[in-house]
């Protein structure tokens, strides 16, 4: 019996490097960014460096998920060749995007589309999409890919040290952020995103200590299968963190990338962190 190799879809919040998406044939649906009186398509008509420049100028930033019609149109176009589709999207507790993607699937043909809730953001969602795409290239069925993605989702961790608390407070999704505002200059929070929840792990008083603790906390979580270091206009800090992580994972296999709008809108510029898929949690 011939296996129908599924299409793999994600959204721009997954922060996939464009060359990776092209190589693995992953379709990326862009989110929308409202800034300076204009609406941009994330990764289409605004780059990461341009996004950071706008933010450093103090421009207010808001984000919105793609309309249901964009999901439906994308899914419909891909299904035209008869192959099924697996979509891996931003965590449902972090955004309404997952629910909108499900509505898009129902509008087209939910029997041929499976939408996976990554429970995560940024390259954690990206790692799940990459795993799915590589499995598809190896001839795995849609059902097998979905089963494995849902098994691996709880093994994703996103840890970051944040330099500017104002964005986290402004985002309104993190209840504890306002309690730190009185110490804006003194506190660098280290946060963990795990299974859709954003937790404050530690508070440090220096940037170098923050990088040191992110590396240690990530290493303590378990053995790495995949590892990325992400930043929002903090390339030197990202290299420093990647060098530290090289003690726990082959340095040449660590992806260093620019975090996109989901991270930037809540962590501001200057943040740096780790997105990892674990072989097993400790």
C-alpha positions as CSV (number, residue, x, y, z in Angstrom):
1,X,0.0,0.0,0.0
2,X,1.3,3.4,-0.9
3,X,1.7,5.8,2.0
4,X,0.3,9.3,1.4
5,X,3.1,11.6,2.6
6,X,1.4,14.4,4.5
7,X,1.9,18.1,4.0
8,X,3.3,19.8,7.1
9,X,2.1,23.3,8.1
10,X,3.0,25.7,10.9
11,X,2.7,29.4,11.5
12,X,5.2,32.2,11.7
13,X,5.3,32.2,15.5
14,X,7.3,29.0,15.2
15,X,10.3,31.1,14.2
16,X,11.5,28.6,11.7
17,X,14.6,29.8,9.7
18,X,13.3,30.3,6.1
19,X,16.0,27.9,4.8
20,X,14.9,25.2,7.1
21,X,11.2,25.6,6.1
22,X,12.2,25.5,2.4
23,X,14.4,22.4,2.8
24,X,11.8,20.4,4.7
25,X,8.9,21.7,2.6
26,X,7.0,23.2,5.6
27,X,4.3,25.7,4.8
28,X,4.4,28.7,7.1
29,X,1.2,30.8,7.6
30,X,2.2,34.4,8.6
31,X,0.7,36.2,11.5
32,X,-0.1,39.9,11.5
33,X,1.8,42.7,13.2
34,X,0.2,46.1,13.8
35,X,2.8,48.8,14.4
36,X,3.2,52.5,13.5
37,X,-0.3,52.6,11.9
38,X,0.5,49.8,9.5
39,X,-0.2,46.1,9.3
40,X,2.6,43.7,8.4
41,X,2.7,40.0,7.6
42,X,5.3,38.5,9.9
43,X,8.3,37.3,7.9
44,X,6.8,38.4,4.6
45,X,7.0,42.2,4.5
46,X,8.9,42.8,7.7
47,X,12.1,41.1,8.8
48,X,13.2,40.3,12.4
49,X,15.9,43.1,12.4
50,X,13.3,45.6,11.1
51,X,10.9,44.5,13.8
52,X,13.5,45.1,16.5
53,X,14.3,48.6,15.0
54,X,10.7,49.6,15.3
55,X,10.6,48.4,18.9
56,X,13.8,50.2,19.9
57,X,12.3,53.4,18.6
58,X,9.5,52.8,21.1
59,X,6.7,52.0,18.7
60,X,3.8,50.2,20.2
61,X,3.4,46.6,18.9
62,X,0.3,44.4,18.7
63,X,-0.1,41.1,17.1
64,X,-3.1,39.2,15.7
65,X,-3.6,35.7,14.4
66,X,-4.4,35.1,10.8
67,X,-8.1,35.1,9.9
68,X,-9.8,31.7,9.7
69,X,-10.0,32.2,5.9
70,X,-6.2,32.3,5.6
71,X,-6.0,28.9,7.3
72,X,-8.8,27.5,5.2
73,X,-7.3,28.8,1.9
74,X,-3.9,27.4,2.8
75,X,-5.2,24.0,3.8
76,X,-7.5,23.8,0.7
77,X,-4.7,24.6,-1.6
78,X,-2.4,22.0,-0.1
79,X,-5.1,19.3,-0.1
80,X,-5.6,19.7,-3.8
81,X,-3.0,17.1,-4.6
82,X,-4.8,14.4,-2.5
83,X,-2.3,14.2,0.3
84,X,-3.4,14.7,3.9
85,X,-2.2,17.5,6.1
86,X,-0.7,17.9,9.6
87,X,-0.6,21.4,11.1
88,X,1.5,22.2,14.1
89,X,0.6,25.5,15.7
90,X,1.2,27.9,18.6
91,X,-0.1,26.6,22.0
92,X,-3.8,27.0,22.6
93,X,-3.4,28.4,26.1
94,X,-1.0,31.1,24.7
95,X,-3.2,32.4,21.9
96,X,-6.5,31.9,20.0
97,X,-4.5,30.9,16.9
98,X,-4.9,27.1,17.5
99,X,-8.7,27.4,17.8
100,X,-8.8,29.5,14.6
101,X,-6.7,26.9,12.8
102,X,-9.2,24.2,13.9
103,X,-12.0,26.2,12.5
104,X,-10.2,26.5,9.2
105,X,-9.7,22.7,9.1
106,X,-13.4,22.2,9.8
107,X,-14.3,24.6,7.0
108,X,-12.3,22.6,4.5
109,X,-12.2,18.9,5.4
110,X,-11.4,17.9,9.0
111,X,-11.1,14.2,8.0
112,X,-7.9,15.0,6.1
113,X,-6.4,17.7,8.4
114,X,-5.1,17.2,11.9
115,X,-4.2,20.3,13.9
116,X,-1.7,19.7,16.7
117,X,-1.5,21.9,19.7
118,X,2.2,22.4,20.4
119,X,1.5,23.8,23.9
120,X,4.4,26.0,23.1
121,X,5.8,29.1,21.3
122,X,8.7,30.0,19.1
123,X,11.2,27.4,18.1
124,X,9.6,24.9,20.5
125,X,6.7,24.8,18.1
126,X,9.3,24.9,15.3
127,X,11.1,21.8,16.6
128,X,7.8,19.9,16.6
129,X,7.1,21.0,13.0
130,X,10.7,19.9,12.0
131,X,10.2,16.5,13.6
132,X,7.0,16.1,11.7
133,X,8.5,17.2,8.4
134,X,11.5,14.8,8.8
135,X,9.1,12.0,9.7
136,X,7.0,12.8,6.6
137,X,10.2,12.6,4.4
138,X,10.9,9.2,5.9
139,X,7.5,7.9,4.8
140,X,5.6,8.0,8.0
141,X,1.8,8.3,7.8
142,X,-0.1,11.3,9.1
143,X,-1.5,9.3,12.0
144,X,2.0,8.2,13.0
145,X,3.3,11.8,12.8
146,X,0.5,13.2,14.9
147,X,0.9,10.5,17.5
148,X,4.6,11.2,17.8
149,X,4.1,15.0,17.9
150,X,1.6,14.7,20.7
151,X,3.9,12.4,22.6
152,X,6.8,14.9,22.3
153,X,4.9,18.1,23.0
154,X,5.2,17.7,26.8
155,X,9.0,17.4,26.3
156,X,9.4,20.9,24.9
157,X,10.9,23.7,27.1
158,X,11.4,27.4,26.4
159,X,13.5,29.2,28.9
160,X,14.5,32.9,28.6
161,X,16.0,35.7,30.6
162,X,14.2,39.0,30.0
163,X,15.9,42.4,30.0
164,X,12.8,44.7,29.7
165,X,9.8,43.8,31.9
166,X,7.5,46.4,30.4
167,X,6.5,44.2,27.4
168,X,5.7,41.2,29.6
169,X,3.5,43.4,31.8
170,X,1.9,45.1,28.8
171,X,1.0,41.7,27.2
172,X,-1.3,41.0,30.1
173,X,-1.0,37.2,29.9
174,X,1.4,36.8,32.8
175,X,-0.1,37.6,36.2
176,X,3.1,37.9,38.1
177,X,4.8,40.4,35.8
178,X,3.2,43.5,37.4
179,X,4.7,42.5,40.8
180,X,8.2,43.0,39.4
181,X,7.7,46.4,37.8
182,X,8.9,48.3,40.8
183,X,12.4,46.8,40.2
184,X,12.6,47.3,36.5
185,X,16.3,48.1,36.5
186,X,17.3,45.7,39.2
187,X,15.5,42.5,38.2
188,X,16.1,40.2,35.2
189,X,13.4,37.4,35.4
190,X,14.1,33.9,34.1
191,X,10.9,32.4,32.7
192,X,9.9,29.0,31.6
193,X,7.2,28.1,29.1
194,X,6.1,24.5,29.5
195,X,2.8,22.8,28.3
196,X,1.2,26.2,27.7
197,X,2.1,27.8,31.1
198,X,4.5,30.7,31.6
199,X,6.2,30.5,35.0
200,X,8.7,32.7,36.8
201,X,11.6,30.5,37.7
202,X,14.1,32.9,39.2
203,X,15.1,36.6,39.5
204,X,18.6,37.6,38.9
205,X,20.4,40.9,39.2
206,X,22.9,40.8,36.3
207,X,22.7,39.8,32.7
208,X,25.7,37.5,32.9
209,X,24.1,35.7,35.8
210,X,20.9,35.4,33.8
211,X,22.7,33.7,30.9
212,X,24.5,31.4,33.3
213,X,21.3,30.4,35.1
214,X,19.3,29.8,31.8
215,X,22.1,27.4,30.7
216,X,22.1,25.6,34.0
217,X,18.3,25.3,34.3
218,X,18.0,24.1,30.7
219,X,20.7,21.5,31.3
220,X,19.0,20.3,34.4
221,X,15.7,19.7,32.6
222,X,16.9,16.5,30.8
223,X,18.8,15.2,27.8
224,X,18.5,17.2,24.6
225,X,17.3,15.9,21.3
226,X,17.0,19.4,19.7
227,X,18.4,22.7,20.9
228,X,18.1,26.3,19.7
229,X,19.3,29.5,21.2
230,X,17.0,32.5,20.4
231,X,17.4,36.2,20.9
232,X,15.6,39.5,20.2
233,X,18.3,41.7,18.9
234,X,20.9,40.3,21.3
235,X,23.2,38.3,19.0
236,X,26.3,38.5,21.2
237,X,24.4,37.2,24.3
238,X,23.0,34.4,22.1
239,X,26.5,33.3,21.1
240,X,27.6,33.5,24.7
241,X,24.6,31.3,25.7
242,X,25.2,28.9,22.9
243,X,28.9,28.5,23.9
244,X,27.7,27.6,27.5
245,X,25.2,25.1,26.1
246,X,28.0,23.5,24.1
247,X,29.0,21.8,27.4
248,X,25.8,19.9,27.3
249,X,25.1,19.4,23.6
250,X,27.3,19.4,20.4
251,X,27.9,23.1,19.7
252,X,27.8,22.6,16.0
253,X,24.2,21.3,16.3
254,X,22.9,24.3,18.3
255,X,20.7,26.5,16.1
256,X,21.1,30.2,16.8
257,X,18.1,32.3,15.6
258,X,16.2,35.5,15.9
259,X,13.0,35.2,17.9
260,X,10.0,36.6,16.2
261,X,6.9,38.6,17.1
262,X,5.4,36.3,19.8
263,X,8.5,36.4,21.9
264,X,9.4,40.0,21.1
265,X,5.9,41.3,21.9
266,X,6.1,39.9,25.4
267,X,9.9,39.8,26.2
268,X,10.9,43.0,24.4
269,X,14.2,43.5,22.7
270,X,17.4,42.2,24.4
271,X,16.0,38.9,25.5
272,X,17.8,35.6,25.0
273,X,16.8,32.0,25.7
274,X,16.8,28.3,24.9
275,X,14.2,26.3,23.0
276,X,14.7,22.6,23.4
277,X,13.1,19.2,22.8
278,X,14.1,16.7,25.5
279,X,14.6,13.0,25.1
280,X,13.1,12.7,28.5
281,X,12.5,15.1,31.4
282,X,14.2,14.8,34.7
